[in-house]
Amino acid sequence: MFKEVFASNALLTVSNSPIFNKFLHICCDELIEGKLVPLENFNNDMEWTTDDAIRAKKVVKDFFCNCALNETFHIEEDIPETIKKALEECYNIRQGDIQQYLIKASFLNSGHNIVENIDWKLKWILGTSKLSTVREPILQLTLGCVSKESDDLKPKNNKVNFELNLEQVNYLINELENVKAELQVQHE
């Protein structure tokens, strides 16, 4: 896989290993977060053309994804040892993040929504327009969800808001505990 980058001599010109390590981590950041990082930082230090840097980033990202999918780190024998070592160190550090990215992408591509964060507030209702003295706790939940639009490549962030009374909160907790138990049984 890296041979295509070597054909352009992009990785052969790497002489500054701290800059190359930073480049590898930026490739991981771009993959996981989806935000492109400008290439100006590397063109001077690594003597790459913009095309070389773009090609190198694509190959590094594809290589790390393939390693995570196949659950193995394998690289060609004729790659320089310094590059092999840098790739392996970066992959070992970022392996969990890459796997999480691939799982998330798989769920989104199959049409599922993902809850990324939960925000909650506890309210105490003292009265309503119908009853002047209602004393009831209400849990207000906001779920930060991510979904994929059918024709859009980027995930779309959605917020789902709802309120639960004490009985509904207890039901939700019981259901979440049941799901957790099922997942633990399946994982064993």
C-alpha positions in Angstrom: 0.0 0.0 0.0 2.7 2.5 0.9 4.5 1.6 -2.4 2.2 4.0 -4.3 3.5 6.9 -2.1 7.0 5.7 -2.6 6.5 5.9 -6.3 6.1 9.7 -5.9 9.1 9.7 -3.5 7.0 11.6 -0.9 7.9 9.4 2.1 11.5 8.9 0.9 12.2 12.5 1.6 11.3 12.3 5.2 14.3 13.1 7.3 12.7 14.9 10.3 11.0 12.2 12.4 9.2 14.5 14.9 7.6 16.3 11.9 6.7 13.0 10.4 5.2 11.8 13.7 3.1 15.0 13.8 2.0 14.4 10.2 0.8 10.9 11.1 -1.2 12.1 14.1 -2.7 14.8 11.9 -3.8 12.2 9.5 -5.5 10.4 12.3 -7.1 13.6 13.5 -8.5 14.3 10.0 -9.8 10.7 9.8 -11.5 10.7 13.2 -12.7 14.3 13.3 -13.3 15.0 9.6 -11.6 18.4 9.7 -8.9 19.0 7.1 -5.6 20.4 8.4 -3.7 22.8 6.0 -0.6 21.3 4.5 1.6 24.4 4.7 3.2 23.0 7.9 4.6 20.0 6.1 5.5 21.3 2.6 8.6 23.2 3.9 9.8 20.7 6.5 9.2 17.6 4.4 9.9 19.1 0.9 6.6 17.7 -0.4 4.4 19.1 -3.2 0.8 19.5 -2.3 -0.1 16.5 -4.4 2.5 14.4 -2.6 1.1 15.4 0.8 -2.5 14.7 -0.2 -1.5 11.3 -1.6 0.5 10.5 1.5 -2.4 11.5 3.8 -4.8 9.3 1.9 -2.5 6.3 2.0 -1.8 6.7 5.7 -5.5 7.0 6.5 -6.3 4.0 4.3 -3.5 2.0 5.9 -4.6 2.7 9.4 -8.2 1.9 8.6 -7.2 -1.4 7.0 -5.1 -2.3 10.1 -8.0 -1.6 12.4 -10.5 -3.5 10.2 -8.1 -6.5 9.9 -7.0 -6.2 13.5 -3.3 -6.6 12.4 -0.4 -4.3 11.7 1.4 -5.4 8.6 3.7 -3.3 6.4 5.9 -4.2 3.5 9.4 -5.3 4.2 11.2 -2.8 1.9 9.9 0.3 3.8 12.6 2.1 5.7 12.8 1.2 9.4 12.3 4.8 10.7 9.0 5.0 8.8 7.8 1.6 9.9 8.6 2.5 13.5 6.8 5.8 13.3 3.7 4.2 11.7 3.6 1.5 14.2 3.9 3.9 17.2 1.2 6.2 15.9 -1.1 3.3 15.1 -0.6 1.8 18.6 -1.4 5.1 20.2 -4.5 5.9 18.0 -5.8 2.4 17.4 -8.8 2.8 19.7 -9.8 6.1 18.2 -9.6 4.7 14.7 -11.7 1.7 15.7 -14.3 3.9 17.3 -14.4 6.0 14.1 -14.9 3.0 11.9 -17.7 1.7 14.2 -19.4 5.1 14.2 -19.1 5.3 10.4 -20.5 1.8 10.0 -23.6 2.7 12.1 -24.1 6.0 10.3 -23.8 4.4 6.9 -26.4 1.7 7.8 -28.9 4.4 8.7 -28.7 4.3 12.5 -28.5 7.3 14.8 -25.8 7.6 17.4 -26.2 9.4 20.8 -22.9 11.2 21.3 -23.7 13.1 24.5 -26.4 13.5 27.1 -27.4 16.7 28.9 -29.9 16.8 31.7 -31.7 19.1 34.1 -33.9 18.4 37.0 -36.9 20.6 37.4 -39.4 20.9 40.2 -42.9 21.6 39.0 -44.8 23.6 41.6 -48.0 24.1 39.6 -49.6 24.1 36.2 -52.5 26.0 34.5 -54.8 23.1 35.4 -53.6 22.4 39.0 -52.2 25.1 41.2 -50.3 22.9 43.6 -48.5 20.1 41.7 -45.2 19.2 43.3 -43.5 16.9 40.9 -39.9 16.4 39.8 -39.3 16.4 36.1 -36.1 15.3 34.4 -35.4 17.2 31.2 -33.1 15.2 28.8 -31.3 16.5 25.8 -29.7 13.8 23.6 -27.0 15.0 21.2 -27.4 12.7 18.3 -25.6 12.2 15.0 -27.3 10.9 11.9 -26.2 10.7 8.3 -28.2 12.5 5.7 -28.8 10.3 2.6 -27.1 12.6 0.1 -24.7 14.3 2.5 -21.3 12.9 3.3 -20.9 14.6 6.7 -23.0 13.5 9.7 -25.7 15.8 10.8 -26.0 16.8 14.5 -29.5 16.7 16.0 -30.8 17.5 19.5 -33.6 15.4 20.9 -35.3 17.0 23.9 -37.9 15.3 26.2 -39.1 15.3 29.7 -39.7 12.4 32.1 -41.5 12.1 35.3 -40.2 9.8 38.1 -42.0 6.7 36.9 -40.6 7.2 33.4 -37.1 7.8 34.7 -37.3 4.5 36.6 -38.5 2.7 33.5 -35.7 4.2 31.4 -33.0 3.2 34.0 -34.4 -0.4 34.1 -34.4 -0.6 30.3 -30.8 0.7 30.1 -29.7 -1.8 32.7 -31.3 -4.6 30.7 -29.5 -3.5 27.5 -26.2 -3.3 29.4 -26.7 -6.8 30.7 -27.6 -8.1 27.2 -24.5 -6.5 25.7 -22.3 -8.0 28.4 -23.6 -11.5 27.8 -23.1 -11.1 24.0 -19.6 -9.8 24.5 -18.5 -12.7 26.7 
